[in-house]
Amino acid sequence: MCMGVFAIRLKNYGLCGIKTVYSAHTAKETAYYKEFAKKLGLFVTGGSETHTEQGSRRIKTPAFFPEPSLTEKLEL
């Protein structure tokens, strides 16, 4: 099943956003996922965590600043 079909199926079950800003993504991957979220009407989310102690991933890299519509939805 392709990612688009799977994401639409998940959206039908309540998916509201996808993580697009992630320390392991390249700039090209980040742009792709942001566009993907936009096409599906999903919120763009991000993370600041890392899952390994080694490697080049650093906490809070890249920086993620949520859009106001996301913070309103989350009541932040």
KAJO-V967223 format. One record per residue. PHI is phi as a letter, one per 20 degrees, with the letter a starting at -180 (none if undefined). Layout:
# KAJO-V967223
PHI
PHI
This chain:
# KAJO-V967223
none
f
g
f
f
f
f
f
f
f
f
f
e
o
g
d
a
c
f
d
d
b
f
e
e
f
f
f
f
g
f
f
f
f
f
g
f
f
f
e
m
d
f
e
d
b
c
c
e
c
d
c
e
e
n
e
f
d
f
m
c
f
f
c
c
f
f
g
f
f
f
f
f
e
l
e
